[in-house]
């Protein structure tokens, strides 16, 4: 097992390099980079990105003048009339005064040492910013994963036992419909119905805590926390448990039809003893082993739209805003960290298989 783990860890290096290289190459052709963002703001065409420039950006304030006599930069749209020296200072501030390969190599060297630099448009370190947003995403990822498993496992077992019955048929219809409805669309519906839209004002519209959080007692804080989580979790859980439910059902059906189950029944064991004493462990292998992957999937990807709809300040919203603002240090650091964690979670999922069922030996398999 040690050799298998070592091979997997070594394979993470080229995988992570490929992810970062492809993403970096794509970014080079994407229009509207950070320099263009500042230019657009100065010429009255953009948003408020340059208002949040870090300390380095504020040093350019004295040079934000238009120079009709200066040459217009051919590299940036809308730069006509701006002082070329000011454009060069912007490029130096954002690191675009270096060739792409040099910038990519420098980025990788820094990321290996977990030095992610500072945000372009926020006066804060990237790692500190990510850590600051992480509790919201952890809350969503953890609770939605637990809820989906608490729903899907009992429901999947029941569907397997009642395979072909009316219960199995109508629950399959509910599961499929729930899976087909986009979570963000259902989230908007919940906001309209229960968050002060056109009907009831029962739940808060944004955030994970109320403004008076610090003044509440611990029981009230817990209630307030789950009060804010109700609508986002409801929107996400609708489709989250569908895959696990069908996976649980199919796993149990596959095990129920095996010979050892027939033998256990022939020995006079009750259906409950057969189901939970023999079938459960084998059938739940693939479901339980997939728990780390399911959590990481929801944690980093599933909550992006929900965080934006309910104004939850987590990693999904951070990544979305950073892409819009072309805040490349945050974008690449987010990608690097999520990819690295995802690769390790894949390894942990494999090791979970061997922990649940010692008969599985990855040493005998090719990676």
Order of alpha helices (4+ residues) and beta strands (2+ residues): alpha-alpha-alpha-alpha-alpha-alpha-alpha-alpha-alpha-alpha-alpha-alpha-alpha-alpha-alpha-alpha-alpha
